[in-house]
């Protein structure tokens, strides 16, 4: 069975998300790293990168356990606003009414410094390019580091671009 097709990839609009949450159709979304709880709230949907492709979890999603890879997590919060997070990898467990992600590292978009993320991505890229003939394990570790830094950079840039388009920022979240 193709795991990419397990969930309905349709997304709610802001008003549909609000109606879903008002009717009790939302679910609890929690992302935890070894250092802290990054985000925990009632949401209408969550889209995340997994080892088998991007999935969108909607209310009443089937139970699921999957590996999360470096990338962007998009959630529609209780107000129907999209929140962005960068994730470095981990595991997700979907239960009825609840989704929990145990992540190696994760940051909300408003916490990211785009310049620092760009510098870290460039450092990882240069290390990868300079290490010709390295053992496969070292190459894989550098490639994974580059993927993680690229995910942080993409989320930071998307957040900045939305702010520049006038979507606004209120309490660190896009409006």
Backbone torsions as a table, in degrees:
resi	resn	phi	psi	omega
1	UNK	NA	133.9	-178.4
2	UNK	-79.8	112.7	-176.7
3	UNK	-66.9	-19.8	178.4
4	UNK	-63.5	-24.1	-176.5
5	UNK	-101.5	12.3	-178.6
6	UNK	-66.7	-41.5	-176.2
7	UNK	-103.6	160.3	174.6
8	UNK	-76.4	119.7	-175.9
9	UNK	-83.9	0.0	175.4
10	UNK	-67.9	147.3	179.2
11	UNK	-115.0	151.3	176.8
12	UNK	-78.2	149.2	169.0
13	UNK	-79.8	170.7	-179.2
14	UNK	-55.9	-44.5	-178.5
15	UNK	-70.1	-36.9	176.8
16	UNK	-65.1	-38.8	178.2
17	UNK	-63.2	-43.0	178.8
18	UNK	-62.8	-44.6	178.1
19	UNK	-62.0	-41.3	179.8
20	UNK	-61.6	-42.1	-179.6
21	UNK	-71.2	-38.8	179.0
22	UNK	-65.5	-30.6	-179.9
23	UNK	-87.2	3.7	179.7
24	UNK	82.7	13.8	-176.8
25	UNK	-87.6	-2.2	178.7
26	UNK	-75.2	-176.7	178.3
27	UNK	-147.5	162.8	179.1
28	UNK	-81.5	130.3	176.4
29	UNK	-116.8	128.5	-179.2
30	UNK	-137.4	130.9	174.6
31	UNK	-125.0	126.5	-173.7
32	UNK	-125.5	138.4	172.5
33	UNK	-115.6	172.4	176.9
34	UNK	-59.4	-24.8	-177.3
35	UNK	-89.3	-31.7	-171.3
36	UNK	-168.9	169.8	168.4
37	UNK	-87.6	114.9	-175.5
38	UNK	-77.3	-42.0	-177.2
39	UNK	-155.9	137.1	173.4
40	UNK	-150.9	120.7	-177.9
41	UNK	-168.7	168.9	171.2
42	UNK	-78.8	133.6	-179.3
43	UNK	-134.7	165.0	177.4
44	UNK	-96.5	-28.9	178.2
45	UNK	-162.1	158.2	177.1
46	UNK	-141.6	131.9	177.3
47	UNK	-117.1	127.4	-175.0
48	UNK	-142.4	155.3	-179.8
49	UNK	-86.5	127.1	177.4
50	UNK	-121.8	170.6	-178.9
51	UNK	-65.9	-16.5	178.7
52	UNK	-107.5	10.0	179.4
53	UNK	123.8	172.2	179.0
54	UNK	-74.9	134.8	176.7
55	UNK	-124.6	151.0	173.1
56	UNK	-115.5	124.6	178.9
57	UNK	-100.2	124.3	177.5
58	UNK	-113.4	167.6	176.7
59	UNK	-53.7	145.0	179.6
60	UNK	66.8	25.8	176.6
61	UNK	-65.8	149.1	178.7
62	UNK	-66.4	150.5	176.1
63	UNK	-57.8	143.3	-173.5
64	UNK	-157.5	143.4	168.5
65	UNK	-127.9	132.0	-178.5
66	UNK	-151.5	160.9	174.5
67	UNK	-83.4	133.7	175.5
68	UNK	-97.6	134.1	178.5
69	UNK	-106.3	169.6	179.0
70	UNK	-59.3	133.2	179.5
71	UNK	166.9	-157.0	-175.8
72	UNK	-107.8	135.8	171.7
73	UNK	-109.7	131.3	176.9
74	UNK	-118.0	129.0	177.5
75	UNK	-128.5	144.2	170.7
76	UNK	-97.0	117.5	-175.2
77	UNK	-81.5	-174.5	-175.2
78	UNK	-64.2	-20.9	178.0
79	UNK	-93.6	3.3	-178.8
80	UNK	80.2	14.4	179.0
81	UNK	-96.9	141.1	179.3
82	UNK	-80.5	131.6	175.2
83	UNK	-111.9	141.4	-179.3
84	UNK	-114.4	140.1	175.1
85	UNK	-135.9	148.5	170.5
86	UNK	-100.7	140.3	178.9
87	UNK	-131.3	142.0	-178.2
88	UNK	-95.8	-11.0	-178.9
89	UNK	136.8	166.6	-179.5
90	UNK	152.9	-148.5	-179.6
91	UNK	-135.9	147.7	176.7
92	UNK	-120.1	141.4	173.7
93	UNK	-129.0	122.6	179.8
94	UNK	-105.0	123.7	176.3
95	UNK	-117.5	164.3	172.4
96	UNK	-59.5	120.7	177.0
97	UNK	81.2	3.7	-176.2
98	UNK	-157.3	141.1	172.9
99	UNK	-130.3	131.8	179.6
100	UNK	-125.8	129.6	175.2
101	UNK	-115.6	125.1	172.1
102	UNK	-100.1	108.3	-172.1
103	UNK	-111.8	147.2	173.7
104	UNK	-63.3	-45.9	178.0
105	UNK	-155.1	142.1	177.1
106	UNK	-154.3	145.9	179.5
107	UNK	-142.4	142.3	172.4
108	UNK	-69.4	150.7	-176.9
109	UNK	-56.9	-40.4	-177.0
110	UNK	-70.9	-11.6	177.9
111	UNK	-87.6	-13.9	-175.2
112	UNK	-82.8	140.8	173.9
113	UNK	-103.1	111.1	-174.8
114	UNK	-59.6	-41.2	-178.9
115	UNK	-63.7	-43.3	179.1
116	UNK	-66.6	-38.0	178.5
117	UNK	-65.4	-39.8	178.7
118	UNK	-65.4	-42.1	178.3
119	UNK	-62.7	-44.4	179.9
120	UNK	-64.1	-39.8	177.8
121	UNK	-63.6	-43.8	179.3
122	UNK	-63.8	-41.7	178.0
123	UNK	-60.4	-45.3	-179.8
124	UNK	-64.3	-39.7	179.7
125	UNK	-63.6	-44.4	179.2
126	UNK	-64.8	-40.8	177.3
127	UNK	-61.1	-41.9	-179.6
128	UNK	-64.8	-42.5	-179.8
129	UNK	-68.8	-32.6	-176.1
130	UNK	-80.7	-13.3	-173.0
131	UNK	-101.7	59.5	176.2
132	UNK	-73.6	142.8	179.0
133	UNK	74.1	16.6	-179.9
134	UNK	-79.6	158.6	176.6
135	UNK	-59.4	150.0	-178.3
136	UNK	-54.9	-40.3	-178.1
137	UNK	-61.9	-43.5	179.8
138	UNK	-67.4	-40.7	178.3
139	UNK	-61.8	-44.0	-180.0
140	UNK	-63.0	-40.0	179.3
141	UNK	-64.9	-42.4	177.7
142	UNK	-66.7	-39.7	178.2
143	UNK	-63.6	-40.2	178.2
144	UNK	-65.3	-40.1	177.5
145	UNK	-61.9	-42.9	179.0
146	UNK	-63.0	-41.0	177.6
147	UNK	-61.3	-42.6	-179.3
148	UNK	-64.1	-45.0	-179.4
149	UNK	-68.9	-35.4	177.2
150	UNK	-65.0	-39.2	177.9
151	UNK	-61.7	-44.7	178.8
152	UNK	-61.0	-43.4	-178.5
153	UNK	-64.6	-43.9	179.8
154	UNK	-61.8	-43.6	179.9
155	UNK	-65.6	-43.3	178.9
156	UNK	-61.1	-42.9	-179.7
157	UNK	-67.7	-41.5	179.2
158	UNK	-62.6	-42.0	179.2
159	UNK	-61.8	-46.4	-179.9
160	UNK	-63.6	-44.7	-179.1
161	UNK	-61.4	-39.0	178.3
162	UNK	-67.0	-37.8	177.8
163	UNK	-65.3	-40.1	179.7
164	UNK	-68.3	-29.6	178.2
165	UNK	-75.6	-4.0	177.3
166	UNK	91.8	14.9	177.3
167	UNK	-71.3	-15.0	173.8
168	UNK	79.5	158.7	177.2
169	UNK	-131.5	126.2	178.1
170	UNK	-129.3	121.8	179.9
171	UNK	52.7	38.8	177.1
172	UNK	81.2	2.4	-178.2
173	UNK	-119.0	144.9	177.6
174	UNK	-68.5	143.6	174.9
175	UNK	-105.2	NA	NA
